[in-house]
Amino acid sequence: MDLSNMSASELRQLQEQIGRELKKRETQDLQKAREQIFAIAQRVGLPLKDLIATGGRGKGSTVAARYRNPDDTTQQWTGRGRQPKWVKEWVDSGKAIDDLRI
């Protein structure tokens, strides 16, 4: 297809057609992928609710603690977010954070 001979109006129209076709194909590809995933789940005997439930880290999932206060073992930290006061004090006193690893 030679685009150089097309008018601006024809090019815009072609661009719109391409956009619609891309959206249609993406929808078809997504549906095909879902069907393949569900077929695999069915073949191995995995219930769909289990397949969906294990889809990743959702709200409410917990992360294991990676650090523990040796002076108070009830104080633990995952290593995510701001350092708790006891971790900051430990590091500020010159001690290595790796000494707190569980």
Secondary structure, DSSP 8 states (H G I E B T S, - for coil): --GGGS-HHHHHHHHHHHHHHHHHHHHHHHHHHHHHHHHHHHHHT--HHHHHHTSS--TT------EE-SS-TT-EE-S-SS--HHHHHHHHTT--GGGGB-
